[in-house]
């Protein structure tokens, strides 16, 4: 079966999130982000933006309109890093997530 960083292919051919990314990896990232000084407010800001984008997607047409906004998360992460609001590891995480799913 084919694999990606966050995803694996299920027996029915659909892509699903690897379980370790919802358990052990999530804890590792949270610890690393906290150690490097990521504030809850910054994490919440990015989370709220992602949820807002997800809520706006109703079908393939709306997804195509939202896709550029999803890709904008990468430069927004870079801008926050430049302002010293988020650590490098968080920007790398955002970049990896966006690249993995939306290329």
KOLTITI-696733 format. One line per 3 residues: for each residue x negated, y negated, z negated of C-alpha. Coordinates in nm, 4 decimals. Each point is the difference from the previous one (the first is absolute). Example, Ala and Ser with C-alpha at 12.3 -4.5 7.8 and 13.67 -1.06 7.14 Angstrom:
2
-1.2300/0.4500/-0.7800  -0.1370/-0.3440/0.0660
END
This chain:
103
0.0000/0.0000/0.0000  -0.1159/-0.3490/0.0760  -0.0888/-0.2355/-0.2846
-0.0507/-0.3685/-0.0567  -0.1393/-0.1790/-0.3009  0.3368/-0.0468/-0.1758
0.2147/0.2414/0.1947  0.0255/0.3641/0.0913  0.2191/0.1681/0.2548
0.2815/0.2084/-0.1459  0.1117/0.3327/0.1436  0.2887/-0.1753/0.1780
-0.2440/-0.2342/0.1754  0.0797/-0.3115/-0.2023  -0.2675/-0.2022/-0.1777
0.0209/-0.0085/-0.3797  -0.2100/-0.1713/-0.2637  -0.2572/0.2276/-0.1593
0.1050/0.0724/-0.3581  -0.3354/-0.1008/-0.1503  0.0529/-0.3558/0.1236
0.3061/-0.0264/-0.2218  -0.1735/0.1507/-0.3031  -0.3765/0.0201/-0.0500
-0.1039/-0.2452/0.2728  0.2536/-0.2592/-0.1170  -0.1450/0.0173/-0.3525
-0.3547/-0.0289/0.1339  0.0899/-0.3068/0.2074  0.1858/-0.1633/-0.2891
-0.2996/0.0493/-0.2291  -0.2442/-0.1311/0.2603  0.2146/-0.3055/0.0811
0.0359/-0.0809/-0.3717  -0.3736/0.0409/-0.0613  -0.0744/-0.2352/0.2876
0.2398/-0.2655/-0.1271  0.3136/0.0358/0.2116  0.2720/-0.1905/-0.1829
0.3523/0.1371/-0.0252  0.1347/-0.3126/0.1626  -0.2081/0.0583/0.3133
0.0964/0.3660/0.0174  0.3643/-0.0981/-0.0461  -0.0281/-0.2636/0.2738
-0.1232/0.2543/0.2555  0.2491/0.2631/-0.1154  0.2909/-0.2450/0.0286
-0.1074/-0.0965/0.3498  -0.0210/0.3630/0.1120  0.3430/0.0763/-0.1522
0.1465/-0.3048/0.1707  -0.1341/0.1144/0.3365  0.1270/0.3544/-0.0553
0.3447/-0.1310/-0.0889  0.0140/-0.1975/0.3253  -0.0536/0.3074/0.2194
0.3339/0.1441/0.1071  -0.0882/0.1696/0.3304  -0.2762/0.0258/0.2621
0.0781/-0.3440/0.1419  -0.0271/-0.1730/-0.3365  -0.3153/0.2014/-0.0759
-0.1683/-0.1337/0.3147  0.0804/-0.3553/-0.1145  -0.1367/0.0689/-0.3498
-0.3172/0.1839/0.1106  -0.2079/-0.3178/0.0498  0.0969/-0.1085/-0.3526
-0.1145/0.3358/-0.1355  -0.3329/-0.0413/0.1767  -0.0254/-0.3504/-0.1535
-0.0502/0.1650/-0.3389  -0.3647/0.0562/0.0967  -0.0896/-0.3674/0.0556
0.2060/-0.0952/-0.3058  -0.2099/0.2433/-0.2030  -0.3147/-0.1531/0.1452
0.1203/-0.3485/-0.0864  0.0764/0.1059/-0.3566  -0.3462/0.1557/-0.0218
-0.1571/-0.3213/0.1273  0.1810/-0.1897/-0.2748  -0.1296/0.2570/-0.2501
0.3543/0.1064/-0.0916  -0.0439/0.3688/0.0854  -0.3034/0.2327/-0.0061
-0.1604/0.1523/0.3086  0.1367/0.3435/-0.0874  0.3578/-0.1295/0.0200
-0.0599/-0.1577/0.3404  -0.1554/0.3262/0.1191  0.3074/0.1845/-0.1291
0.2392/-0.2335/0.1852  -0.2070/0.0235/0.3201  -0.0101/0.3806/-0.0177
0.3751/0.0247/-0.0604  0.0877/-0.2306/0.2888  -0.2504/0.1589/0.2382
0.1039/0.3544/-0.0909  0.3658/-0.0511/0.0679  0.0139/-0.2856/0.2520
-0.3389/0.0051/0.1707
END
